[in-house]
């Protein structure tokens, strides 16, 4: 169980690193599990639903209310 918790935390941190303060649209997909990556052009985050939800729950990222993009919560 501890390994799963570590994996979720790592996924949340990777999501935050990829989207950054500028934000990025997200394409959740169960097919992405357990990977967190971007599309071929680096424009869209591709991650499994659980990883995205964990990142949101932990506060690693927020969903921008205007664009719907995910971005780091440290951004103003």
C-alpha positions, -999 to 999 in steps of 0.1 A, spaced: 0 0 0 29 24 7 42 18 -28 9 29 -43 9 61 -21 44 69 -33 34 63 -70 4 87 -66 26 113 -50 52 110 -77 25 112 -104 11 144 -88 45 160 -87 52 150 -123 19 165 -134 28 198 -116 62 198 -132 48 192 -167 20 218 -166 39 245 -147 25 279 -139 15 286 -175 -10 257 -175 -18 230 -199 -50 213 -211 -54 178 -198 -66 146 -215 -74 121 -188 -74 85 -200 -74 52 -183 -51 40 -211 -24 63 -198 -21 44 -164 4 44 -148 21 70 -171 20 107 -169 32 124 -201 24 149 -227 12 144 -263 39 143 -291 41 181 -292 42 187 -255 9 207 -256 -15 184 -238 -10 165 -205 -20 129 -208 -26 111 -175 -49 86 -159 -80 99 -141 -67 89 -107 -34 107 -111 -51 139 -122 -76 137 -93 -48 130 -68 -28 160 -81 -59 182 -76 -67 167 -42 -32 172 -29 -30 208 -42 -1 201 -65 -22 217 -93 -54 236 -97 -79 238 -125 -79 273 -140 -116 285 -139 -113 305 -171 -94 281 -194 -100 247 -176 -63 241 -179 -43 225 -151 -16 247 -136 6 247 -106 -11 261 -76 18 284 -68 8 306 -98 -10 338 -88 
